[in-house]
Amino acid sequence: MTSIKEILQTPRFSELSLLNKHADLERPLDTIEIFETPDVSYYIQKNALLVTTAMAFRDDTDGLCNLVRSLAKVPSAGLAIKIGRYLKAIDPKVLAVADELNFPILQIPVSHQLGDISHMLLSFLWHDQTEQIFYALEIQQKFVNLMIRGASVDTLMKELSSMIKQSVLLIDPFGEVASSQMQYSKLEMPKKQKAVLLEKIRDCQKNKRREQLLLELGQKKMLISIFPLSSDRYLPYMLVIFDPDELPYPFSQFAIQQSLTVLTLALYKEQTLLNEKRAERRSFLTYLLNRKTALGDTDWLEYKRHFPNLNSNYYRVVYIESLIKKDQHFYAKEIDALTYDYLFQHVEEKYENIMLFPTEHLNQWVFVIQKKSEILPILEEVHEQLLSLFGVYARFGIGDPVNNIDLLHFSYTESKQALEESEDKNAFVSYNKIQGIKRITENVSNEDMRYFCISILKNLAYPDNEQDKDLRNTLMTYLDMQCEITKTAEMLFIHRNTVKYRIKKCEELLNNAINDSEFSLQLRVALFLSEPDAG
């Protein structure tokens, strides 16, 4: 049954105010009646809220006190008086009588018409769907005004939570919480339970469906509703509402739909701004790959202002390509944008020495690495996550490092060629191989070339026994794996201690450290030239 308390807790009636402190707000409320006659108590039905301007009592405080006593005796639900037209204020004597009887007296603002407020209250009591529609449109207008003023998605979520008096979550396309407004729920959700909830939401997200779930929190059970923000997205944002069965009237499903529409528009607006920044980065990459010198280049100074991180003596390009399945081609552009957002949030923002740039081709991007570091674990994680999140197979081509940004185009070309010329198309990481060595050595005699290889590799240049062949193969793999013991062992299917032993034997034979940068380059060239098909 409806009560005055429920009326006062409804945002739609936020301008109504309670005037006395000791009112019984749990009195049942069945109907609304407008009156202006002093003897109304003889004609009204029980549990009615009386709405009036109190015109008949503007100079009769005692009469108004008697009216309160008679209404409390009926009993009626309360008295709502429009203050300002005939009564400038309610005499404290009247409020004292009301407090003695625990009888509610409400104030109606002077700007409201009695007919309008009565209609709104009756609609509330009758759960009139027309009222729900008007309220939903009112919500939409309020949200649109906030959005026009530049309110963030987080602000809109906070406003939504405040209006419905329930906790809400917004889940992004990566299955992570983008906005959390949990002030109306005292939830202590363990990590494991939270992971289960997000996995259930993720399932709804992939299937783009609405669903209600019963969430079990120890001895407590809580109902949640899950709504996709847009059914035509590859992976839509998801709105989660806790305790939807306790939504206050008139917050109907139609009102929820209006909220979803405005949130979708707000997210589209944010994505448009991100697309502009993305286009700026694409333009910058093109500029970097084609500029010849920074001297006297005013454009370069302008770009450096926007990209201050590009200031190093080490640059290395990783070319990224995602292979899209046939059934994903319709969503190719959306997957491209989602992947870029994921790479930006989970790689660039996490690692300060990595910058992400889109290329001119869909589902192809580059990382520019500005500090010598271990990149393979990062690429492995990205590969696994993109496969899990979007069902795309990501491949990476790694170019050689350069010490000047003017030479970046060399590393870029090498990284792209590493992918294009990879012999193993199933490998998700391909390294640049030494290019142009044959052309450089065209005028070098075979005898001189053989002497160079033997002087560097000793017995490993042209091995004639199984032990030396194993050492040479291990050395080549070790260099290809960027001198990583574990990766080398995995590639050769041998124990890592065996790799350590063989590398140590190589260093003893060659009388030099393998990971020495200058000697490492000599080894790569000598190994390449001494391959059977290198001549």
Stockholm file with secondary structure:
# STOCKHOLM 1.0

chainA/1-535         MTSIKEILQTPRFSELSLLNKHADLERPLDTIEIFETPDVSYYIQKNALLVTTAMAFRDDTDGLCNLVRSLAKVPSAGLAIKIGRYLKAIDPKVLAVADELNFPILQIPVSHQLGDISHMLLSFLWHDQTEQIFYALEIQQKFVNLMIRGASVDTLMKELSSMIKQSVLLIDPFGEVASSQMQYSKLEMPKKQKAVLLEKIRDCQKNKRREQLLLELGQKKMLISIFPLSSDRYLPYMLVIFDPDELPYPFSQFAIQQSLTVLTLALYKEQTLLNEKRAERRSFLTYLLNRKTALGDTDWLEYKRHFPNLNSNYYRVVYIESLIKKDQHFYAKEIDALTYDYLFQHVEEKYENIMLFPTEHLNQWVFVIQKKSEILPILEEVHEQLLSLFGVYARFGIGDPVNNIDLLHFSYTESKQALEESEDKNAFVSYNKIQGIKRITENVSNEDMRYFCISILKNLAYPDNEQDKDLRNTLMTYLDMQCEITKTAEMLFIHRNTVKYRIKKCEELLNNAINDSEFSLQLRVALFLSEPDAG
#=GR chainA/1-535 SS CCBHHHHHHSGGGTTCEECCTTCCTTSBCCEEEECCCTTGGGTCCTTEEEEECCGGGTTCHHHHHHHHHHHHHTTCSEEEEECSSSCSSCCHHHHHHHHHTTCCEEEECTTSCHHHHHHHHHHHHHTCHHHHHHHHHHHHHHHHHHHHTTCCHHHHHHHHHHHHTSCEEEECTTSSEEEEECTTCCCCCCHHHHHHHHHHHHHHHHHTCCEEEEEEETTEEEEEEEEESCTTSSSCCEEEEECGGGCCTTCCHHHHHHHHHHHHHHHHHHHHHHHHHHHHHHHHHHHHHHCCCCTTCHHHHHHHHHCTTCCCSCBEEEEEEEECCGGGGGGHHHHHHHHHHHHIIIIITTCTTEEEEECSSTTEEEEEECSCCCCHHHHHHHHHHHHHHHCCEEEEEECCCBSSGGGHHHHHHHHHHHHHTCSCTTCSEEECCCCSHHHHTTTSCHHHHHHHHHHHHGGGSSCCSHHHHHHHHHHHHHHHTTTCHHHHHHHHTSCHHHHHHHHHHHHHHHTSCTTCHHHHHHHHHHHHHTSTTCC
#=GC SS_cons         CCBHHHHHHSGGGTTCEECCTTCCTTSBCCEEEECCCTTGGGTCCTTEEEEECCGGGTTCHHHHHHHHHHHHHTTCSEEEEECSSSCSSCCHHHHHHHHHTTCCEEEECTTSCHHHHHHHHHHHHHTCHHHHHHHHHHHHHHHHHHHHTTCCHHHHHHHHHHHHTSCEEEECTTSSEEEEECTTCCCCCCHHHHHHHHHHHHHHHHHTCCEEEEEEETTEEEEEEEEESCTTSSSCCEEEEECGGGCCTTCCHHHHHHHHHHHHHHHHHHHHHHHHHHHHHHHHHHHHHHCCCCTTCHHHHHHHHHCTTCCCSCBEEEEEEEECCGGGGGGHHHHHHHHHHHHIIIIITTCTTEEEEECSSTTEEEEEECSCCCCHHHHHHHHHHHHHHHCCEEEEEECCCBSSGGGHHHHHHHHHHHHHTCSCTTCSEEECCCCSHHHHTTTSCHHHHHHHHHHHHGGGSSCCSHHHHHHHHHHHHHHHTTTCHHHHHHHHTSCHHHHHHHHHHHHHHHTSCTTCHHHHHHHHHHHHHTSTTCC
//
